[in-house]
Amino acid sequence: MRRITFDLDVLRTFVTGMELGSFAKAAERLGRSTSAVSAQLKKLEEQAATPIFRKAGRGLALTEAGETMLGYARRLIELNDEAASAIRDVELEGWVRLGLQEDFGEAVLPEVLGRFARAHPKVRIEARIGRSHELAERVLSGSLDIALAWHDGTTLPYSRHVADVQARWIGPAKPVAPAPRDREALPLVVFEAPCLLRTVATETLDRAGLAWRMAFSSPSLGGIWAAVAAGLGLTIRTDIGLPANVRALAPGVLGLPALPKMALHLHQKDAELDPVAARLADILLQSALEALPEGARTGEGLRKVA
């Protein structure tokens, strides 16, 4: 059988378009015309010898083969970029300070550290896992170079909008009891205050006219998962990094109100990062985007946040 060698430029266009949710945006991001992007996608389908896209309303969606191709395309591009960076920056030295939400600690951090260390073994990384407000304050004070966090309204000079991720009601993996009625208050499992998602949960319930009570609070995400799994109450997070003993509830189940989307930002200490921090930021963004649910990948360029 004839071997196929996929064009990495074509794969990069494909992945960029899917992450931005628009191939017109991908054309702008990559500095190509829309007709050139269309030609690349046609070439991809010809090389694959099977349909990659299917019509979905007025737009396009991936076929089963397309979903498989997307996963491999990301891996091929990642390996290519890692190799290019390792060769180009083989003598890169120094240290960088990274901050992450707990949600991304297990889902993203190991891959980020592994990829970066393989390419740049002489660079030292200092990582801090924390909450949105703490990470934002540390970037503002200069004690962190970059941080990936939910945007809590804190004004930072330099911040990159990565994605909008749907917040979800989270319950135990086993079936939960019916929603509370009348004066019965919904038990909540939350972080100790101040906490962005704690505020979102209580304000959403207040607007819906539903009673609630604090059933359990914890300073750690591990404590939150343990309490929810034990059936002490419900919490809200996203689909990122959920352990096996809890589950995201389907929209509208138990009569619970709809939750908003959470804006995920990459905060930077400076407008222009030094080469070490810039390279780590690139790897962090790639890994974070891969961990996000489909449809949440709406990254934008660096911008000032008003």
Kinemage of the C-alpha trace (Angstrom):
@kinemage 1
@onewidth
@group {chain A} dominant
@subgroup {mainchain}
@vectorlist {calphas} color= white
{ca met a 1} P 0.000 0.000 0.000
{ca arg a 2} L 1.269 3.471 -0.906
{ca arg a 3} L 2.553 5.363 2.120
{ca ile a 4} L 1.083 8.808 2.767
{ca thr a 5} L 3.213 11.687 4.036
{ca phe a 6} L 0.938 14.381 5.395
{ca asp a 7} L 1.892 18.009 4.850
{ca leu a 8} L 2.556 19.632 8.247
{ca asp a 9} L 1.504 23.071 6.961
{ca val a 10} L -1.841 21.585 5.933
{ca leu a 11} L -2.217 19.876 9.315
{ca arg a 12} L -1.390 23.130 11.109
{ca thr a 13} L -4.119 24.933 9.162
{ca phe a 14} L -6.557 22.125 9.974
{ca val a 15} L -5.790 22.195 13.703
{ca thr a 16} L -5.792 26.000 13.902
{ca gly a 17} L -9.181 26.200 12.193
{ca met a 18} L -10.706 23.653 14.550
{ca glu a 19} L -9.264 25.362 17.636
{ca leu a 20} L -10.500 28.799 16.549
{ca gly a 21} L -13.841 27.420 15.393
{ca ser a 22} L -13.431 29.106 11.999
{ca phe a 23} L -11.192 28.527 9.004
{ca ala a 24} L -11.603 32.197 8.077
{ca lys a 25} L -10.014 33.073 11.427
{ca ala a 26} L -7.348 30.429 10.783
{ca ala a 27} L -6.530 32.059 7.445
{ca glu a 28} L -6.100 35.418 9.175
{ca arg a 29} L -4.033 33.905 12.003
{ca leu a 30} L -1.734 32.058 9.574
{ca gly a 31} L -1.442 34.878 7.050
{ca arg a 32} L -3.113 32.985 4.206
{ca ser a 33} L -6.057 33.707 1.923
{ca thr a 34} L -9.322 31.835 2.484
{ca ser a 35} L -8.952 30.231 -0.942
{ca ala a 36} L -5.496 28.938 0.018
{ca val a 37} L -6.919 27.445 3.211
{ca ser a 38} L -9.737 25.790 1.240
{ca ala a 39} L -7.167 24.281 -1.111
{ca gln a 40} L -5.201 22.928 1.857
{ca leu a 41} L -8.306 21.285 3.350
{ca lys a 42} L -9.134 19.742 -0.015
{ca lys a 43} L -5.579 18.393 -0.196
{ca leu a 44} L -5.966 16.899 3.287
{ca glu a 45} L -9.108 15.005 2.285
{ca glu a 46} L -7.415 13.801 -0.896
{ca gln a 47} L -4.424 12.509 1.068
{ca ala a 48} L -6.688 10.861 3.644
{ca ala a 49} L -8.790 9.334 0.833
{ca thr a 50} L -11.893 9.740 2.991
{ca pro a 51} L -14.197 12.637 3.947
{ca ile a 52} L -12.861 14.685 6.858
{ca phe a 53} L -15.811 17.061 7.089
{ca arg a 54} L -19.584 16.736 6.947
{ca lys a 55} L -22.250 19.393 6.652
{ca ala a 56} L -23.864 20.466 9.933
{ca gly a 57} L -26.502 23.129 9.361
{ca arg a 58} L -24.796 26.080 7.722
{ca gly a 59} L -21.355 24.997 8.850
{ca leu a 60} L -19.063 21.983 8.870
{ca ala a 61} L -18.430 19.297 11.456
{ca leu a 62} L -15.884 16.510 11.598
{ca thr a 63} L -16.615 12.989 10.460
{ca glu a 64} L -15.390 10.096 12.593
{ca ala a 65} L -12.297 9.979 10.378
{ca gly a 66} L -11.894 13.732 10.839
{ca glu a 67} L -11.940 13.425 14.625
{ca thr a 68} L -9.258 10.739 14.407
{ca met a 69} L -7.227 12.910 12.044
{ca leu a 70} L -7.476 15.899 14.416
{ca gly a 71} L -5.948 13.932 17.279
{ca tyr a 72} L -3.043 12.719 15.172
{ca ala a 73} L -2.561 16.162 13.596
{ca arg a 74} L -2.134 17.737 17.026
{ca arg a 75} L 0.437 15.118 17.996
{ca leu a 76} L 2.404 15.505 14.751
{ca ile a 77} L 2.509 19.298 15.043
{ca glu a 78} L 3.442 19.080 18.713
{ca leu a 79} L 6.351 16.739 17.960
{ca asn a 80} L 7.481 18.897 15.032
{ca asp a 81} L 7.438 22.080 17.131
{ca glu a 82} L 9.164 20.362 20.027
{ca ala a 83} L 11.937 19.141 17.731
{ca ala a 84} L 12.348 22.574 16.123
{ca ser a 85} L 12.479 24.266 19.515
{ca ala a 86} L 14.953 21.738 20.932
{ca ile a 87} L 17.328 22.269 18.014
{ca arg a 88} L 16.964 26.042 17.922
{ca asp a 89} L 17.077 26.647 21.666
{ca val a 90} L 19.288 23.761 22.735
{ca glu a 91} L 21.326 26.069 24.986
{ca leu a 92} L 18.312 27.830 26.509
{ca glu a 93} L 18.991 28.393 30.208
{ca gly a 94} L 17.446 30.211 33.154
{ca trp a 95} L 14.313 29.779 35.198
{ca val a 96} L 10.625 30.536 34.845
{ca arg a 97} L 7.777 30.832 37.348
{ca leu a 98} L 4.460 29.265 36.335
{ca gly a 99} L 1.026 29.416 37.971
{ca leu a 100} L -1.935 27.097 37.326
{ca gln a 101} L -5.472 26.572 38.588
{ca glu a 102} L -5.925 23.310 40.476
{ca asp a 103} L -8.235 22.123 37.673
{ca phe a 104} L -5.221 21.949 35.364
{ca gly a 105} L -2.770 20.551 37.902
{ca glu a 106} L -3.294 16.878 37.057
{ca ala a 107} L -4.772 17.285 33.577
{ca val a 108} L -2.115 19.575 32.074
{ca leu a 109} L 0.909 20.166 34.326
{ca pro a 110} L 2.637 16.758 33.954
{ca glu a 111} L 2.581 16.987 30.157
{ca val a 112} L 3.759 20.612 30.182
{ca leu a 113} L 6.672 19.878 32.491
{ca gly a 114} L 7.656 16.753 30.569
{ca arg a 115} L 7.604 18.405 27.149
{ca phe a 116} L 9.475 21.471 28.343
{ca ala a 117} L 12.111 19.544 30.291
{ca arg a 118} L 12.868 17.258 27.341
{ca ala a 119} L 13.476 20.230 25.048
{ca his a 120} L 15.176 22.512 27.591
{ca pro a 121} L 16.854 20.468 30.329
{ca lys a 122} L 18.919 23.432 31.558
{ca val a 123} L 15.868 25.541 32.478
{ca arg a 124} L 14.493 25.445 36.026
{ca ile a 125} L 10.720 25.730 36.518
{ca glu a 126} L 8.999 26.936 39.660
{ca ala a 127} L 5.300 25.993 39.603
{ca arg a 128} L 2.510 27.159 41.895
{ca ile a 129} L -1.004 25.703 42.006
{ca gly a 130} L -3.550 28.206 43.273
{ca arg a 131} L -6.861 30.004 42.799
{ca ser a 132} L -7.718 32.697 40.275
{ca his a 133} L -7.329 35.730 42.539
{ca glu a 134} L -4.074 34.477 44.061
{ca leu a 135} L -2.497 33.733 40.675
{ca ala a 136} L -3.569 37.100 39.247
{ca glu a 137} L -2.115 38.924 42.254
{ca arg a 138} L 1.188 37.061 41.913
{ca val a 139} L 1.466 37.955 38.231
{ca leu a 140} L 0.703 41.609 39.076
{ca ser a 141} L 3.354 41.637 41.802
{ca gly a 142} L 5.923 40.027 39.495
{ca ser a 143} L 6.320 36.826 41.521
{ca leu a 144} L 4.955 34.749 38.621
{ca asp a 145} L 5.940 35.092 34.961
{ca ile a 146} L 2.818 33.424 33.530
{ca ala a 147} L -0.374 31.948 34.961
{ca leu a 148} L -3.326 30.060 33.484
{ca ala a 149} L -6.461 30.962 35.428
{ca trp a 150} L -10.174 31.681 35.249
{ca his a 151} L -10.757 35.400 34.756
{ca asp a 152} L -12.279 36.777 37.957
{ca gly a 153} L -12.467 40.426 36.910
{ca thr a 154} L -9.027 41.354 38.177
{ca thr a 155} L -7.439 43.927 35.872
{ca leu a 156} L -4.042 42.847 34.565
{ca pro a 157} L -1.956 44.829 32.065
{ca tyr a 158} L -1.328 41.812 29.826
{ca ser a 159} L -3.639 38.855 29.459
{ca arg a 160} L -4.463 36.434 26.661
{ca his a 161} L -7.997 35.109 26.341
{ca val a 162} L -7.665 31.369 25.757
{ca ala a 163} L -11.223 30.009 25.795
{ca asp a 164} L -14.719 30.208 27.235
{ca val a 165} L -15.495 26.969 29.065
{ca gln a 166} L -18.957 25.934 30.221
{ca ala a 167} L -19.378 25.655 33.994
{ca arg a 168} L -21.213 22.505 35.077
{ca trp a 169} L -23.017 21.243 38.131
{ca ile a 170} L -20.962 18.354 39.513
{ca gly a 171} L -22.390 15.493 41.560
{ca pro a 172} L -21.308 12.024 42.673
{ca ala a 173} L -20.764 9.345 40.042
{ca lys a 174} L -23.703 7.390 41.455
{ca pro a 175} L -27.264 8.763 40.943
{ca val a 176} L -28.143 11.823 43.007
{ca ala a 177} L -31.282 12.523 44.976
{ca pro a 178} L -34.131 14.682 43.582
{ca ala a 179} L -33.698 18.442 43.639
{ca pro a 180} L -34.736 20.197 46.849
{ca arg a 181} L -38.252 21.601 46.879
{ca asp a 182} L -39.826 24.588 48.577
{ca arg a 183} L -37.821 25.453 51.671
{ca glu a 184} L -35.376 22.578 51.412
{ca ala a 185} L -31.979 24.095 50.655
{ca leu a 186} L -29.582 22.731 48.031
{ca pro a 187} L -26.385 21.548 49.787
{ca leu a 188} L -23.263 23.089 48.227
{ca val a 189} L -19.676 21.853 48.332
{ca val a 190} L -17.344 24.782 47.730
{ca phe a 191} L -13.906 26.252 48.216
{ca glu a 192} L -13.319 28.524 51.174
{ca ala a 193} L -13.997 32.181 50.319
{ca pro a 194} L -12.901 34.060 48.310
{ca cys a 195} L -13.614 31.777 45.360
{ca leu a 196} L -14.876 32.715 41.895
{ca leu a 197} L -16.872 29.528 41.300
{ca arg a 198} L -18.347 29.655 44.804
{ca thr a 199} L -19.688 33.131 43.996
{ca val a 200} L -21.002 31.973 40.610
{ca ala a 201} L -22.878 29.082 42.253
{ca thr a 202} L -24.571 31.145 44.961
{ca glu a 203} L -25.458 34.057 42.670
{ca thr a 204} L -26.912 31.706 40.055
{ca leu a 205} L -29.088 29.992 42.652
{ca asp a 206} L -30.178 33.342 44.117
{ca arg a 207} L -31.263 34.609 40.694
{ca ala a 208} L -33.230 31.394 40.161
{ca gly a 209} L -34.932 31.784 43.558
{ca leu a 210} L -33.554 28.489 44.874
{ca ala a 211} L -32.528 28.082 48.505
{ca trp a 212} L -29.030 26.802 49.240
{ca arg a 213} L -26.790 26.031 52.200
{ca met a 214} L -23.057 25.517 52.632
{ca ala a 215} L -22.748 21.804 53.329
{ca phe a 216} L -18.957 21.574 53.060
{ca ser a 217} L -16.041 23.890 52.348
{ca ser a 218} L -12.404 23.036 51.709
{ca pro a 219} L -9.153 24.830 50.884
{ca ser a 220} L -8.255 22.135 48.315
{ca leu a 221} L -9.815 20.665 45.194
{ca gly a 222} L -9.132 17.181 46.522
{ca gly a 223} L -11.395 17.927 49.477
{ca ile a 224} L -14.115 19.182 47.128
{ca trp a 225} L -14.021 15.961 45.080
{ca ala a 226} L -14.110 13.787 48.209
{ca ala a 227} L -17.157 15.591 49.627
{ca val a 228} L -19.068 15.506 46.341
{ca ala a 229} L -18.257 11.822 45.799
{ca ala a 230} L -19.519 11.097 49.321
{ca gly a 231} L -22.863 12.733 48.492
{ca leu a 232} L -22.533 15.725 50.820
{ca gly a 233} L -23.693 18.121 48.098
{ca leu a 234} L -23.109 19.517 44.627
{ca thr a 235} L -20.382 21.816 43.389
{ca ile a 236} L -19.651 23.616 40.145
{ca arg a 237} L -16.525 23.238 38.030
{ca thr a 238} L -15.922 22.506 34.346
{ca asp a 239} L -15.396 19.194 32.543
{ca ile a 240} L -11.625 19.607 32.940
{ca gly a 241} L -9.857 17.164 35.235
{ca leu a 242} L -12.919 15.486 36.766
{ca pro a 243} L -11.991 12.345 38.755
{ca ala a 244} L -13.852 9.092 38.159
{ca asn a 245} L -15.896 9.312 41.374
{ca val a 246} L -17.811 12.445 40.286
{ca arg a 247} L -19.675 13.433 37.125
{ca ala a 248} L -20.956 16.503 35.359
{ca leu a 249} L -24.751 16.616 35.468
{ca ala a 250} L -26.682 17.021 32.235
{ca pro a 251} L -28.100 20.551 31.654
{ca gly a 252} L -31.424 21.050 33.418
{ca val a 253} L -31.230 17.850 35.486
{ca leu a 254} L -32.771 18.109 38.960
{ca gly a 255} L -34.227 21.476 37.957
{ca leu a 256} L -30.892 23.187 38.481
{ca pro a 257} L -30.372 26.561 36.759
{ca ala a 258} L -28.082 26.986 33.772
{ca leu a 259} L -24.552 28.120 34.549
{ca pro a 260} L -22.424 30.649 32.640
{ca lys a 261} L -19.222 30.025 30.727
{ca met a 262} L -15.922 30.708 32.436
{ca ala a 263} L -13.300 32.807 30.640
{ca leu a 264} L -9.887 31.180 30.752
{ca his a 265} L -6.944 33.600 30.532
{ca leu a 266} L -3.197 33.316 30.282
{ca his a 267} L -1.816 36.154 32.405
{ca gln a 268} L 1.666 37.511 31.651
{ca lys a 269} L 3.979 39.567 33.807
{ca asp a 270} L 5.255 41.494 30.777
{ca ala a 271} L 3.918 42.304 27.316
{ca glu a 272} L 6.962 40.603 25.785
{ca leu a 273} L 8.098 37.499 27.609
{ca asp a 274} L 11.746 36.448 27.679
{ca pro a 275} L 12.567 33.394 25.486
{ca val a 276} L 12.314 30.931 28.379
{ca ala a 277} L 8.880 32.097 29.567
{ca ala a 278} L 7.638 32.504 25.985
{ca arg a 279} L 8.501 28.919 25.126
{ca leu a 280} L 6.833 27.590 28.293
{ca ala a 281} L 3.750 29.713 27.547
{ca asp a 282} L 3.492 28.168 24.067
{ca ile a 283} L 3.633 24.631 25.444
{ca leu a 284} L 1.184 25.504 28.225
{ca leu a 285} L -1.361 26.908 25.765
{ca gln a 286} L -1.082 23.905 23.451
{ca ser a 287} L -1.581 21.449 26.309
{ca ala a 288} L -4.424 23.458 27.844
{ca leu a 289} L -6.296 23.686 24.540
{ca glu a 290} L -6.000 19.939 24.078
{ca ala a 291} L -7.529 19.404 27.545
{ca leu a 292} L -10.532 21.615 26.823
{ca pro a 293} L -13.890 20.236 25.650
{ca glu a 294} L -14.568 20.569 21.922
{ca gly a 295} L -16.141 23.928 21.115
{ca ala a 296} L -14.279 25.740 23.880
{ca arg a 297} L -11.132 26.422 21.847
{ca thr a 298} L -11.551 30.088 20.999
{ca gly a 299} L -8.084 31.457 21.699
{ca glu a 300} L -7.231 35.027 20.794
{ca gly a 301} L -4.036 37.030 20.631
{ca leu a 302} L -2.417 38.957 23.431
{ca arg a 303} L -4.472 41.938 24.433
{ca lys a 304} L -4.806 44.391 27.294
{ca val a 305} L -7.710 43.588 29.582
{ca ala a 306} L -9.706 46.637 30.583
